[in-house]
Amino acid sequence: MGIVNLTPDSFSGDGLVGNVEQAVLHARKQFEAGADILDIGAESSRPGAIPTPEADELKRLLPVLQEISGWGIPISVDTYKPNVMRAALDAGASMINDITGMIHPEALQAIAQSDCGVCVMHMQGEPGTMQQTPQYRDVVSEVRSFLSEALERCRQVGVEDERMVLDPGFGFGKTLDHNLALFRALTVASIDDLPILVGVSRKSMLGAITGRRVDHRQAASAAAALLAAQKGAKILRVHDVAATKDALAVWAAIEPEGQ
């Protein structure tokens, strides 16, 4: 899943807000590098982020989505706002990626009226304050419980399991120790064998491990993506598609099929 960031304040410095041509060019590069899905986000969810007005989010999102929706590649839209979900689906989005885990009843109705894929993510708190004092008794069991409840909410409005993806939410209201515990137990986060999405690309947990600033975390990001795949993740949300594809190709060539 190649990231296409349409925000002005991306933590990774790759935001392309207000420049449709450059955003489409970046999406094309992700596509040509081998992305299987493009994930477009027009509201920052980095720690400390301020919510984006709905009108601004739509203004950033729709021109780019309309340009790339005919490329023949599934497009995921990263939003938690019901009206943005509806507009994105009308414009050709294939998946809704909700960082709030579909807690809004209108969001549930928006996806229920579609046949789109749905990714529900765990987040403790909200982006503006989530990294101030995250606390858990047992991060693995609490994240799994939240995702189970989110899945049940979707089922209750008629969303089939075949449409569902689960995201443990690395970095969303979690310390480094929380993130590492979740990563080690990644297969435990799965529910009813539904696919898991992992998004750790360039995140602060990798900076804490390596000591490298955000624009020097490509190698760490590719290593983390490979480890996630080895632990059963089915979707890897990344900034560096080509590097991740190379890492996976080496693994596939060396490891016997099914190992």
GUNU-817682 format. One record per atom (N, C-alpha, C): x negated, z, y. Coordinates in steps of 0.2 Angstrom, whole numbers, plus 5000, padded with zeros to 4 digits. Example, Ala and Ser with C-alpha at 12.3 -4.5 7.8 and 13.67 -1.06 7.14 Angstrom:
2
+------+------+------+
:    X :    Z :    Y :
+------+------+------+
: 4934 : 5039 : 4972 :
: 4938 : 5039 : 4978 :
: 4934 : 5039 : 4984 :
: 4936 : 5035 : 4989 :
: 4932 : 5036 : 4995 :
: 4936 : 5039 : 5000 :
+------+------+------+
END
This chain:
259
+------+------+------+
:    X :    Z :    Y :
+------+------+------+
: 4996 : 5000 : 4994 :
: 5000 : 5000 : 5000 :
: 4996 : 5000 : 5006 :
: 4996 : 4994 : 5010 :
: 4991 : 4994 : 5016 :
: 4995 : 4996 : 5022 :
: 4991 : 5000 : 5026 :
: 4994 : 5004 : 5032 :
: 4994 : 4999 : 5038 :
: 5000 : 4998 : 5041 :
: 5000 : 4995 : 5047 :
: 5003 : 5000 : 5052 :
: 4999 : 5002 : 5057 :
: 5000 : 5007 : 5061 :
: 5002 : 5005 : 5068 :
: 5008 : 5006 : 5070 :
: 5011 : 5004 : 5077 :
: 5011 : 5009 : 5082 :
: 5007 : 5015 : 5081 :
: 5008 : 5020 : 5086 :
: 5002 : 5020 : 5091 :
: 5002 : 5024 : 5097 :
: 4997 : 5024 : 5101 :
: 4992 : 5029 : 5100 :
: 4994 : 5034 : 5096 :
: 4990 : 5040 : 5095 :
: 4988 : 5042 : 5087 :
: 4987 : 5036 : 5084 :
: 4985 : 5037 : 5077 :
: 4979 : 5041 : 5076 :
: 4979 : 5046 : 5071 :
: 4973 : 5050 : 5070 :
: 4967 : 5046 : 5068 :
: 4968 : 5040 : 5065 :
: 4963 : 5036 : 5062 :
: 4960 : 5031 : 5067 :
: 4963 : 5030 : 5073 :
: 4961 : 5026 : 5078 :
: 4963 : 5019 : 5077 :
: 4968 : 5017 : 5072 :
: 4970 : 5010 : 5071 :
: 4976 : 5008 : 5074 :
: 4979 : 5012 : 5078 :
: 4986 : 5011 : 5081 :
: 4986 : 5004 : 5085 :
: 4991 : 5000 : 5084 :
: 4992 : 4994 : 5087 :
: 4998 : 4993 : 5091 :
: 5000 : 4999 : 5095 :
: 5006 : 4999 : 5098 :
: 5006 : 4994 : 5104 :
: 5012 : 4990 : 5105 :
: 5012 : 4986 : 5111 :
: 5009 : 4979 : 5110 :
: 5006 : 4978 : 5105 :
: 5002 : 4971 : 5104 :
: 5005 : 4968 : 5097 :
: 5010 : 4964 : 5097 :
: 5013 : 4962 : 5091 :
: 5009 : 4957 : 5088 :
: 5005 : 4953 : 5092 :
: 5001 : 4948 : 5089 :
: 4995 : 4951 : 5085 :
: 4992 : 4956 : 5088 :
: 4987 : 4960 : 5084 :
: 4989 : 4964 : 5078 :
: 4995 : 4967 : 5079 :
: 4998 : 4970 : 5073 :
: 5000 : 4965 : 5067 :
: 5002 : 4960 : 5069 :
: 5004 : 4955 : 5064 :
: 4997 : 4952 : 5060 :
: 4992 : 4951 : 5065 :
: 4986 : 4949 : 5062 :
: 4983 : 4955 : 5057 :
: 4984 : 4961 : 5059 :
: 4981 : 4966 : 5055 :
: 4985 : 4966 : 5048 :
: 4992 : 4966 : 5049 :
: 4996 : 4965 : 5043 :
: 4994 : 4960 : 5038 :
: 4992 : 4954 : 5041 :
: 4990 : 4948 : 5037 :
: 4983 : 4950 : 5034 :
: 4979 : 4953 : 5037 :
: 4973 : 4955 : 5034 :
: 4974 : 4960 : 5028 :
: 4978 : 4964 : 5029 :
: 4980 : 4969 : 5023 :
: 4983 : 4965 : 5017 :
: 4987 : 4961 : 5019 :
: 4990 : 4956 : 5014 :
: 4985 : 4952 : 5010 :
: 4981 : 4949 : 5014 :
: 4976 : 4945 : 5011 :
: 4970 : 4948 : 5007 :
: 4969 : 4955 : 5009 :
: 4964 : 4959 : 5006 :
: 4967 : 4961 : 4999 :
: 4973 : 4960 : 4998 :
: 4976 : 4962 : 4991 :
: 4981 : 4967 : 4991 :
: 4984 : 4969 : 4997 :
: 4989 : 4974 : 4997 :
: 4995 : 4972 : 4993 :
: 4999 : 4976 : 4989 :
: 5005 : 4974 : 4986 :
: 5011 : 4976 : 4990 :
: 5010 : 4981 : 4994 :
: 5015 : 4983 : 4999 :
: 5012 : 4984 : 5006 :
: 5016 : 4983 : 5011 :
: 5014 : 4985 : 5018 :
: 5018 : 4990 : 5020 :
: 5015 : 4996 : 5023 :
: 5018 : 5001 : 5025 :
: 5018 : 5002 : 5033 :
: 5023 : 5001 : 5036 :
: 5023 : 5000 : 5044 :
: 5026 : 5007 : 5047 :
: 5022 : 5010 : 5051 :
: 5025 : 5016 : 5055 :
: 5024 : 5015 : 5062 :
: 5029 : 5017 : 5066 :
: 5030 : 5016 : 5073 :
: 5030 : 5023 : 5076 :
: 5030 : 5028 : 5073 :
: 5030 : 5035 : 5075 :
: 5024 : 5039 : 5072 :
: 5020 : 5042 : 5076 :
: 5014 : 5046 : 5073 :
: 5017 : 5052 : 5070 :
: 5014 : 5054 : 5064 :
: 5015 : 5060 : 5061 :
: 5009 : 5064 : 5060 :
: 5004 : 5063 : 5064 :
: 4997 : 5066 : 5063 :
: 4999 : 5074 : 5066 :
: 4994 : 5078 : 5064 :
: 4995 : 5085 : 5066 :
: 4995 : 5085 : 5074 :
: 5000 : 5089 : 5077 :
: 5001 : 5089 : 5084 :
: 5005 : 5084 : 5087 :
: 5007 : 5079 : 5083 :
: 5011 : 5074 : 5086 :
: 5017 : 5076 : 5089 :
: 5019 : 5072 : 5095 :
: 5025 : 5073 : 5098 :
: 5030 : 5068 : 5096 :
: 5036 : 5070 : 5095 :
: 5041 : 5065 : 5092 :
: 5042 : 5059 : 5097 :
: 5043 : 5053 : 5094 :
: 5044 : 5047 : 5098 :
: 5052 : 5046 : 5098 :
: 5054 : 5044 : 5105 :
: 5061 : 5043 : 5105 :
: 5063 : 5037 : 5101 :
: 5069 : 5037 : 5098 :
: 5071 : 5032 : 5094 :
: 5071 : 5025 : 5097 :
: 5072 : 5024 : 5103 :
: 5072 : 5017 : 5106 :
: 5065 : 5015 : 5106 :
: 5060 : 5019 : 5108 :
: 5053 : 5017 : 5108 :
: 5051 : 5015 : 5101 :
: 5053 : 5019 : 5096 :
: 5051 : 5017 : 5089 :
: 5054 : 5011 : 5087 :
: 5060 : 5009 : 5088 :
: 5063 : 5003 : 5087 :
: 5059 : 4997 : 5091 :
: 5058 : 4998 : 5097 :
: 5054 : 4993 : 5101 :
: 5047 : 4991 : 5098 :
: 5044 : 4996 : 5095 :
: 5037 : 4995 : 5092 :
: 5038 : 4992 : 5086 :
: 5043 : 4994 : 5082 :
: 5044 : 4992 : 5075 :
: 5047 : 4985 : 5074 :
: 5052 : 4983 : 5077 :
: 5056 : 4978 : 5075 :
: 5053 : 4971 : 5076 :
: 5049 : 4970 : 5082 :
: 5046 : 4963 : 5082 :
: 5041 : 4962 : 5077 :
: 5037 : 4967 : 5075 :
: 5032 : 4966 : 5070 :
: 5035 : 4965 : 5063 :
: 5040 : 4969 : 5061 :
: 5044 : 4968 : 5055 :
: 5047 : 4962 : 5054 :
: 5050 : 4959 : 5060 :
: 5054 : 4953 : 5059 :
: 5048 : 4947 : 5058 :
: 5042 : 4948 : 5061 :
: 5037 : 4943 : 5060 :
: 5035 : 4942 : 5053 :
: 5034 : 4948 : 5049 :
: 5031 : 4948 : 5043 :
: 5036 : 4949 : 5037 :
: 5042 : 4949 : 5038 :
: 5047 : 4950 : 5033 :
: 5048 : 4944 : 5028 :
: 5046 : 4939 : 5031 :
: 5046 : 4933 : 5027 :
: 5040 : 4931 : 5022 :
: 5035 : 4935 : 5022 :
: 5029 : 4934 : 5019 :
: 5030 : 4934 : 5011 :
: 5035 : 4937 : 5009 :
: 5036 : 4938 : 5001 :
: 5032 : 4944 : 4999 :
: 5031 : 4949 : 5003 :
: 5028 : 4955 : 5001 :
: 5033 : 4961 : 5002 :
: 5033 : 4966 : 4998 :
: 5038 : 4971 : 5000 :
: 5035 : 4975 : 5006 :
: 5040 : 4977 : 5010 :
: 5038 : 4981 : 5016 :
: 5041 : 4988 : 5016 :
: 5037 : 4993 : 5017 :
: 5040 : 5000 : 5018 :
: 5039 : 5002 : 5025 :
: 5045 : 5005 : 5027 :
: 5045 : 5007 : 5034 :
: 5045 : 5015 : 5034 :
: 5040 : 5018 : 5038 :
: 5039 : 5025 : 5038 :
: 5043 : 5028 : 5044 :
: 5049 : 5031 : 5042 :
: 5053 : 5034 : 5047 :
: 5058 : 5039 : 5044 :
: 5060 : 5043 : 5048 :
: 5065 : 5048 : 5046 :
: 5071 : 5048 : 5049 :
: 5072 : 5043 : 5054 :
: 5078 : 5042 : 5058 :
: 5083 : 5038 : 5055 :
: 5089 : 5040 : 5054 :
: 5094 : 5036 : 5051 :
: 5095 : 5029 : 5054 :
: 5096 : 5029 : 5061 :
: 5097 : 5022 : 5064 :
: 5091 : 5018 : 5063 :
: 5085 : 5020 : 5063 :
: 5079 : 5016 : 5062 :
: 5079 : 5014 : 5055 :
: 5081 : 5018 : 5050 :
: 5081 : 5015 : 5043 :
: 5086 : 5009 : 5043 :
: 5092 : 5010 : 5046 :
: 5097 : 5005 : 5045 :
: 5094 : 4998 : 5049 :
: 5091 : 4999 : 5055 :
: 5088 : 4993 : 5058 :
: 5083 : 4990 : 5054 :
: 5079 : 4994 : 5051 :
: 5073 : 4991 : 5047 :
: 5075 : 4988 : 5041 :
: 5080 : 4990 : 5038 :
: 5083 : 4987 : 5032 :
: 5087 : 4981 : 5033 :
: 5090 : 4981 : 5039 :
: 5093 : 4974 : 5041 :
: 5088 : 4969 : 5043 :
: 5082 : 4971 : 5045 :
: 5077 : 4967 : 5047 :
: 5072 : 4965 : 5041 :
: 5074 : 4967 : 5035 :
: 5070 : 4965 : 5029 :
: 5066 : 4970 : 5026 :
: 5066 : 4976 : 5028 :
: 5062 : 4981 : 5024 :
: 5064 : 4982 : 5017 :
: 5060 : 4983 : 5013 :
: 5061 : 4984 : 5006 :
: 5061 : 4992 : 5004 :
: 5058 : 4996 : 5008 :
: 5058 : 5003 : 5006 :
: 5058 : 5007 : 5012 :
: 5061 : 5013 : 5012 :
: 5060 : 5018 : 5017 :
: 5056 : 5024 : 5015 :
: 5051 : 5026 : 5019 :
: 5046 : 5031 : 5017 :
: 5047 : 5037 : 5022 :
: 5051 : 5042 : 5019 :
: 5053 : 5047 : 5024 :
: 5049 : 5054 : 5023 :
: 5045 : 5055 : 5028 :
: 5041 : 5061 : 5028 :
: 5045 : 5068 : 5027 :
: 5051 : 5068 : 5029 :
: 5055 : 5074 : 5029 :
: 5059 : 5075 : 5022 :
: 5058 : 5070 : 5017 :
: 5061 : 5071 : 5011 :
: 5069 : 5070 : 5011 :
: 5071 : 5066 : 5015 :
: 5078 : 5064 : 5015 :
: 5083 : 5070 : 5016 :
: 5081 : 5074 : 5021 :
: 5085 : 5080 : 5022 :
: 5091 : 5079 : 5027 :
: 5091 : 5073 : 5030 :
: 5096 : 5072 : 5035 :
: 5102 : 5068 : 5031 :
: 5108 : 5071 : 5032 :
: 5114 : 5067 : 5028 :
: 5115 : 5060 : 5030 :
: 5114 : 5058 : 5036 :
: 5114 : 5051 : 5038 :
: 5109 : 5047 : 5035 :
: 5103 : 5050 : 5035 :
: 5098 : 5046 : 5031 :
: 5100 : 5044 : 5024 :
: 5103 : 5049 : 5021 :
: 5105 : 5048 : 5014 :
: 5110 : 5043 : 5014 :
: 5115 : 5043 : 5018 :
: 5120 : 5037 : 5019 :
: 5117 : 5031 : 5020 :
: 5112 : 5030 : 5024 :
: 5108 : 5024 : 5026 :
: 5105 : 5021 : 5019 :
: 5102 : 5025 : 5015 :
: 5099 : 5022 : 5009 :
: 5104 : 5021 : 5004 :
: 5109 : 5025 : 5004 :
: 5115 : 5024 : 4999 :
: 5118 : 5017 : 5000 :
: 5118 : 5015 : 5006 :
: 5122 : 5008 : 5007 :
: 5117 : 5003 : 5006 :
: 5111 : 5004 : 5004 :
: 5106 : 4998 : 5002 :
: 5104 : 4999 : 4995 :
: 5100 : 4994 : 4993 :
: 5097 : 4994 : 4987 :
: 5089 : 4995 : 4987 :
: 5087 : 4998 : 4993 :
: 5080 : 4998 : 4995 :
: 5076 : 5004 : 4990 :
: 5070 : 5003 : 4990 :
: 5066 : 5009 : 4987 :
: 5066 : 5014 : 4992 :
: 5065 : 5020 : 4989 :
: 5065 : 5026 : 4993 :
: 5059 : 5031 : 4991 :
: 5055 : 5033 : 4996 :
: 5049 : 5037 : 4995 :
: 5051 : 5044 : 4999 :
: 5051 : 5049 : 4995 :
: 5052 : 5056 : 4998 :
: 5046 : 5060 : 4998 :
: 5044 : 5063 : 5003 :
: 5038 : 5066 : 5004 :
: 5039 : 5074 : 5006 :
: 5034 : 5078 : 5004 :
: 5035 : 5085 : 5005 :
: 5031 : 5086 : 5012 :
: 5034 : 5090 : 5016 :
: 5030 : 5092 : 5022 :
: 5033 : 5099 : 5024 :
: 5028 : 5104 : 5025 :
: 5030 : 5111 : 5027 :
: 5030 : 5111 : 5035 :
: 5036 : 5112 : 5038 :
: 5036 : 5112 : 5045 :
: 5037 : 5105 : 5048 :
: 5034 : 5104 : 5054 :
: 5035 : 5097 : 5057 :
: 5028 : 5095 : 5060 :
: 5027 : 5089 : 5061 :
: 5020 : 5087 : 5063 :
: 5017 : 5091 : 5069 :
: 5021 : 5092 : 5074 :
: 5018 : 5096 : 5080 :
: 5015 : 5102 : 5078 :
: 5017 : 5106 : 5073 :
: 5015 : 5113 : 5072 :
: 5013 : 5114 : 5064 :
: 5013 : 5109 : 5060 :
: 5013 : 5110 : 5053 :
: 5006 : 5112 : 5051 :
: 5001 : 5111 : 5055 :
: 4994 : 5113 : 5052 :
: 4992 : 5119 : 5056 :
: 4996 : 5123 : 5059 :
: 4994 : 5129 : 5062 :
: 4993 : 5135 : 5058 :
: 4998 : 5136 : 5053 :
: 4997 : 5142 : 5048 :
: 5001 : 5140 : 5042 :
: 4999 : 5135 : 5038 :
: 5002 : 5133 : 5032 :
: 5001 : 5138 : 5027 :
: 5006 : 5141 : 5024 :
: 5006 : 5146 : 5019 :
: 5010 : 5144 : 5013 :
: 5008 : 5146 : 5007 :
: 5012 : 5145 : 5001 :
: 5010 : 5151 : 4996 :
: 5015 : 5153 : 4992 :
: 5013 : 5157 : 4986 :
: 5010 : 5153 : 4981 :
: 5013 : 5147 : 4979 :
: 5010 : 5143 : 4974 :
: 5012 : 5136 : 4976 :
: 5007 : 5132 : 4979 :
: 5008 : 5126 : 4983 :
: 5011 : 5121 : 4978 :
: 5008 : 5121 : 4972 :
: 5010 : 5116 : 4967 :
: 5017 : 5116 : 4965 :
: 5019 : 5123 : 4963 :
: 5026 : 5124 : 4961 :
: 5031 : 5123 : 4967 :
: 5029 : 5125 : 4973 :
: 5034 : 5124 : 4979 :
: 5034 : 5117 : 4981 :
: 5029 : 5113 : 4981 :
: 5030 : 5106 : 4982 :
: 5034 : 5102 : 4977 :
: 5033 : 5104 : 4971 :
: 5037 : 5101 : 4965 :
: 5044 : 5103 : 4966 :
: 5046 : 5109 : 4968 :
: 5053 : 5111 : 4969 :
: 5056 : 5107 : 4974 :
: 5052 : 5106 : 4980 :
: 5055 : 5103 : 4986 :
: 5056 : 5096 : 4984 :
: 5052 : 5092 : 4980 :
: 5053 : 5085 : 4978 :
: 5059 : 5085 : 4973 :
: 5059 : 5090 : 4969 :
: 5065 : 5090 : 4964 :
: 5072 : 5090 : 4968 :
: 5072 : 5094 : 4973 :
: 5078 : 5095 : 4977 :
: 5079 : 5088 : 4981 :
: 5074 : 5085 : 4984 :
: 5075 : 5079 : 4987 :
: 5077 : 5074 : 4983 :
: 5075 : 5073 : 4977 :
: 5077 : 5068 : 4972 :
: 5084 : 5069 : 4970 :
: 5086 : 5076 : 4969 :
: 5093 : 5077 : 4968 :
: 5098 : 5075 : 4974 :
: 5096 : 5076 : 4980 :
: 5100 : 5074 : 4986 :
: 5101 : 5067 : 4985 :
: 5096 : 5063 : 4984 :
: 5097 : 5056 : 4983 :
: 5101 : 5054 : 4977 :
: 5100 : 5057 : 4972 :
: 5105 : 5055 : 4966 :
: 5112 : 5056 : 4968 :
: 5113 : 5062 : 4971 :
: 5120 : 5063 : 4973 :
: 5124 : 5058 : 4977 :
: 5120 : 5054 : 4981 :
: 5123 : 5049 : 4985 :
: 5123 : 5042 : 4981 :
: 5121 : 5042 : 4975 :
: 5121 : 5036 : 4971 :
: 5114 : 5032 : 4970 :
: 5109 : 5035 : 4973 :
: 5102 : 5032 : 4973 :
: 5099 : 5032 : 4966 :
: 5098 : 5027 : 4962 :
: 5096 : 5027 : 4955 :
: 5088 : 5029 : 4955 :
: 5086 : 5032 : 4950 :
: 5079 : 5034 : 4949 :
: 5074 : 5029 : 4950 :
: 5077 : 5023 : 4947 :
: 5072 : 5017 : 4948 :
: 5070 : 5015 : 4955 :
: 5073 : 5018 : 4960 :
: 5072 : 5016 : 4967 :
: 5067 : 5022 : 4970 :
: 5066 : 5027 : 4966 :
: 5063 : 5033 : 4969 :
: 5055 : 5033 : 4968 :
: 5052 : 5036 : 4973 :
: 5045 : 5037 : 4973 :
: 5044 : 5044 : 4976 :
: 5039 : 5048 : 4974 :
: 5038 : 5055 : 4976 :
: 5031 : 5055 : 4979 :
: 5030 : 5059 : 4985 :
: 5024 : 5059 : 4988 :
: 5023 : 5067 : 4990 :
: 5018 : 5070 : 4987 :
: 5016 : 5077 : 4988 :
: 5015 : 5079 : 4995 :
: 5013 : 5074 : 4999 :
: 5012 : 5075 : 5006 :
: 5005 : 5078 : 5008 :
: 5000 : 5075 : 5006 :
: 4993 : 5078 : 5007 :
: 4992 : 5078 : 5015 :
: 4990 : 5084 : 5017 :
: 4989 : 5085 : 5024 :
: 4995 : 5087 : 5029 :
: 5001 : 5087 : 5026 :
: 5007 : 5088 : 5030 :
: 5009 : 5096 : 5028 :
: 5006 : 5100 : 5033 :
: 5007 : 5107 : 5032 :
: 5003 : 5110 : 5026 :
: 4997 : 5108 : 5025 :
: 4993 : 5111 : 5020 :
: 4985 : 5111 : 5022 :
: 4982 : 5117 : 5020 :
: 4975 : 5118 : 5021 :
: 4971 : 5113 : 5016 :
: 4965 : 5113 : 5017 :
: 4960 : 5110 : 5012 :
: 4962 : 5112 : 5005 :
: 4962 : 5119 : 5004 :
: 4963 : 5122 : 4998 :
: 4969 : 5120 : 4995 :
: 4975 : 5120 : 4999 :
: 4981 : 5117 : 4996 :
: 4981 : 5110 : 4994 :
: 4978 : 5106 : 4998 :
: 4977 : 5099 : 4996 :
: 4973 : 5098 : 4990 :
: 4968 : 5102 : 4989 :
: 4964 : 5101 : 4983 :
: 4968 : 5104 : 4977 :
: 4971 : 5109 : 4977 :
: 4975 : 5112 : 4972 :
: 4981 : 5106 : 4970 :
: 4984 : 5103 : 4975 :
: 4989 : 5098 : 4973 :
: 4985 : 5092 : 4970 :
: 4980 : 5090 : 4972 :
: 4976 : 5084 : 4969 :
: 4974 : 5086 : 4962 :
: 4972 : 5092 : 4961 :
: 4970 : 5093 : 4954 :
: 4976 : 5093 : 4949 :
: 4982 : 5095 : 4952 :
: 4988 : 5096 : 4948 :
: 4992 : 5090 : 4949 :
: 4990 : 5084 : 4951 :
: 4994 : 5078 : 4953 :
: 4999 : 5077 : 4948 :
: 4997 : 5076 : 4942 :
: 5002 : 5074 : 4937 :
: 5008 : 5079 : 4936 :
: 5007 : 5086 : 4938 :
: 5012 : 5091 : 4938 :
: 5017 : 5089 : 4943 :
: 5015 : 5086 : 4948 :
: 5020 : 5085 : 4954 :
: 5025 : 5080 : 4952 :
: 5024 : 5076 : 4946 :
: 5029 : 5071 : 4944 :
: 5035 : 5074 : 4941 :
: 5041 : 5071 : 4942 :
: 5047 : 5073 : 4940 :
: 5051 : 5068 : 4936 :
: 5052 : 5069 : 4930 :
: 5056 : 5064 : 4926 :
: 5052 : 5057 : 4926 :
: 5045 : 5058 : 4926 :
: 5040 : 5052 : 4926 :
: 5041 : 5047 : 4931 :
: 5044 : 5049 : 4937 :
: 5045 : 5045 : 4943 :
: 5038 : 5044 : 4946 :
: 5037 : 5038 : 4949 :
: 5030 : 5036 : 4952 :
: 5028 : 5041 : 4957 :
: 5022 : 5042 : 4958 :
: 5019 : 5046 : 4963 :
: 5015 : 5042 : 4968 :
: 5016 : 5043 : 4974 :
: 5012 : 5040 : 4980 :
: 5007 : 5045 : 4982 :
: 5001 : 5043 : 4983 :
: 4996 : 5047 : 4986 :
: 4993 : 5043 : 4992 :
: 4993 : 5047 : 4998 :
: 4991 : 5045 : 5004 :
: 4986 : 5050 : 5007 :
: 4979 : 5049 : 5005 :
: 4974 : 5053 : 5008 :
: 4969 : 5049 : 5012 :
: 4970 : 5043 : 5013 :
: 4965 : 5038 : 5016 :
: 4963 : 5041 : 5023 :
: 4957 : 5042 : 5024 :
: 4953 : 5044 : 5030 :
: 4956 : 5051 : 5033 :
: 4959 : 5055 : 5029 :
: 4962 : 5061 : 5032 :
: 4957 : 5067 : 5032 :
: 4959 : 5072 : 5036 :
: 4955 : 5077 : 5038 :
: 4952 : 5081 : 5032 :
: 4956 : 5081 : 5026 :
: 4953 : 5084 : 5020 :
: 4946 : 5081 : 5018 :
: 4946 : 5074 : 5019 :
: 4940 : 5070 : 5017 :
: 4934 : 5072 : 5022 :
: 4936 : 5073 : 5028 :
: 4931 : 5075 : 5033 :
: 4929 : 5081 : 5032 :
: 4933 : 5086 : 5030 :
: 4931 : 5093 : 5028 :
: 4926 : 5093 : 5022 :
: 4927 : 5089 : 5017 :
: 4923 : 5088 : 5011 :
: 4916 : 5085 : 5013 :
: 4916 : 5079 : 5017 :
: 4910 : 5075 : 5018 :
: 4907 : 5077 : 5024 :
: 4910 : 5080 : 5029 :
: 4907 : 5081 : 5036 :
: 4907 : 5075 : 5040 :
: 4910 : 5069 : 5038 :
: 4910 : 5063 : 5042 :
: 4916 : 5062 : 5046 :
: 4915 : 5059 : 5052 :
: 4921 : 5058 : 5056 :
: 4926 : 5053 : 5054 :
: 4931 : 5052 : 5057 :
: 4937 : 5048 : 5054 :
: 4935 : 5041 : 5052 :
: 4931 : 5038 : 5057 :
: 4929 : 5031 : 5056 :
: 4923 : 5030 : 5051 :
: 4921 : 5035 : 5048 :
: 4916 : 5034 : 5043 :
: 4918 : 5037 : 5036 :
: 4924 : 5037 : 5034 :
: 4927 : 5040 : 5028 :
: 4930 : 5034 : 5023 :
: 4927 : 5028 : 5024 :
: 4929 : 5023 : 5019 :
: 4927 : 5024 : 5012 :
: 4921 : 5026 : 5011 :
: 4919 : 5028 : 5004 :
: 4923 : 5034 : 5001 :
: 4923 : 5039 : 5005 :
: 4927 : 5045 : 5003 :
: 4934 : 5043 : 5001 :
: 4937 : 5039 : 5005 :
: 4944 : 5037 : 5004 :
: 4945 : 5033 : 4998 :
: 4940 : 5028 : 4997 :
: 4941 : 5024 : 4991 :
: 4940 : 5029 : 4984 :
: 4935 : 5033 : 4985 :
: 4934 : 5038 : 4979 :
: 4940 : 5042 : 4978 :
: 4943 : 5045 : 4983 :
: 4950 : 5049 : 4982 :
: 4955 : 5044 : 4979 :
: 4956 : 5038 : 4982 :
: 4961 : 5034 : 4979 :
: 4960 : 5032 : 4971 :
: 4954 : 5031 : 4970 :
: 4952 : 5030 : 4963 :
: 4954 : 5036 : 4958 :
: 4952 : 5042 : 4961 :
: 4953 : 5048 : 4957 :
: 4961 : 5049 : 4957 :
: 4965 : 5048 : 4962 :
: 4972 : 5048 : 4962 :
: 4975 : 5043 : 4956 :
: 4972 : 5037 : 4956 :
: 4975 : 5033 : 4951 :
: 4973 : 5035 : 4944 :
: 4967 : 5038 : 4943 :
: 4965 : 5041 : 4937 :
: 4970 : 5047 : 4935 :
: 4973 : 5050 : 4940 :
: 4977 : 5056 : 4938 :
: 4984 : 5053 : 4938 :
: 4985 : 5047 : 4938 :
: 4992 : 5044 : 4937 :
: 4996 : 5042 : 4943 :
: 4993 : 5042 : 4949 :
: 4997 : 5039 : 4955 :
: 4998 : 5032 : 4954 :
: 5004 : 5030 : 4956 :
: 5006 : 5023 : 4955 :
: 5005 : 5019 : 4961 :
: 5006 : 5022 : 4967 :
: 5005 : 5019 : 4974 :
: 5000 : 5023 : 4978 :
: 4995 : 5019 : 4980 :
: 4990 : 5022 : 4984 :
: 4991 : 5019 : 4992 :
: 4992 : 5023 : 4996 :
: 4993 : 5021 : 5003 :
: 4986 : 5022 : 5007 :
: 4984 : 5016 : 5009 :
: 4977 : 5016 : 5011 :
: 4976 : 5012 : 5018 :
: 4971 : 5013 : 5021 :
: 4969 : 5009 : 5027 :
: 4964 : 5004 : 5025 :
: 4960 : 5005 : 5020 :
: 4955 : 5000 : 5018 :
: 4957 : 4997 : 5011 :
: 4961 : 4992 : 5011 :
: 4963 : 4989 : 5005 :
: 4958 : 4986 : 5001 :
: 4953 : 4982 : 5004 :
: 4948 : 4979 : 5000 :
: 4944 : 4983 : 4996 :
: 4941 : 4989 : 5000 :
: 4937 : 4994 : 4997 :
: 4941 : 4997 : 4991 :
: 4947 : 4999 : 4992 :
: 4951 : 5002 : 4987 :
: 4952 : 4997 : 4981 :
: 4953 : 4991 : 4982 :
: 4954 : 4986 : 4976 :
: 4948 : 4986 : 4972 :
: 4942 : 4986 : 4976 :
: 4936 : 4985 : 4973 :
: 4934 : 4991 : 4968 :
: 4936 : 4997 : 4970 :
: 4935 : 5003 : 4966 :
: 4939 : 5003 : 4960 :
: 4945 : 5001 : 4961 :
: 4950 : 5000 : 4955 :
: 4948 : 4995 : 4950 :
: 4945 : 4989 : 4953 :
: 4943 : 4984 : 4949 :
: 4937 : 4986 : 4944 :
: 4932 : 4990 : 4947 :
: 4927 : 4993 : 4943 :
: 4929 : 4997 : 4938 :
: 4934 : 5002 : 4939 :
: 4937 : 5006 : 4934 :
: 4940 : 5002 : 4929 :
: 4944 : 4997 : 4931 :
: 4948 : 4993 : 4926 :
: 4943 : 4990 : 4921 :
: 4937 : 4987 : 4924 :
: 4932 : 4984 : 4920 :
: 4929 : 4988 : 4915 :
: 4927 : 4995 : 4917 :
: 4923 : 4999 : 4913 :
: 4928 : 5003 : 4908 :
: 4933 : 5005 : 4910 :
: 4938 : 5009 : 4905 :
: 4942 : 5005 : 4901 :
: 4942 : 5007 : 4894 :
: 4947 : 5004 : 4890 :
: 4954 : 5004 : 4892 :
: 4958 : 4999 : 4891 :
: 4965 : 4999 : 4893 :
: 4968 : 5005 : 4890 :
: 4972 : 5008 : 4895 :
: 4976 : 5014 : 4893 :
: 4972 : 5021 : 4894 :
: 4966 : 5020 : 4895 :
: 4962 : 5027 : 4896 :
: 4962 : 5029 : 4903 :
+------+------+------+
END
